[in-house]
Amino acid sequence: MPDLAHNLEAVQQRIARVAQQAGREPRSIALLAVSKTFPAEDVRAAHAAGQRAFGENYVQEASAKIEALADLRASLEWHFIGPLQSNKTKPVAQLFDWVHSVDRLKIAQRLSEQRPDTLAPLNVCLQVNVSGEESKSGVAPAEAADVAQQIAALPRLRLRGLMSIPEPAGSIDEQRVPHRLLRELFEQLRAGGLDLDTLSMGMSADLEAAVLEGATIVRVGTAIFGGRDYSH
């Protein structure tokens, strides 16, 4: 097992340094530890080191992990961040606190219908395909305002903001471009009357660029848990 406490501290220091550079309060940027493909024991160790929010991509794996960590449920925050198929929305609606990867209205409608009344509204972000890649999920920027308005009107959901997974880029200036596009779209939606507070953008390789452009949640896996083994 990697030294999760050390790795978490190192990532928090990265966030703090770039937040200072941007004139931002480090506490305004939440760290989401992306625990996909890593065992429940690693999540438990990260929790013991003070981490509370965890991101998962795969419904079946996440469901088993959430069950294995049921004793920590009151102090864990589970975020679904992967592509979500229509036939997999029910367990996500029942088990998670956040869904970052709402990439079409149909998914939001199913989450709304399947969210139990006994739970708090499900926090959701609209995924935007800022780089225009055919292989990436997300609504086109030109469609985001209309879809966001429709999602915001659904019961048992709370539209919190926008999420993106931009195309990898080399320099920090190049990395900033798609994050800037998402922030500008976020500001347009807020100006249009939507009550949004979340920009979910930035990962291990580009979190500095994302924070400089206004990220409020950065999704970091490799820098915390190490490299992933997808063979299983």
ABEGO torsion letter per residue (X at the ends): XBBAAAAAAAAAAAAAAAAAAAGBBAAABBBBBBABGBBAAAAAAAAAAGBABBBBABAAAAAAAAAAAAAAAAABBBBBABBBBAAAAAAAAAABABBAABABAAAAAAAAAABBAABBBBBBBBBBBAAGBAABBEBBAAAAAAAAAAAAABBGBBBAEBBBBBBBBABAAAAAAAAAAAAAAAAAAAAAGBBBABBBBEBAAAAAAAAAAGBABBBBAAAAAEBBBAAX
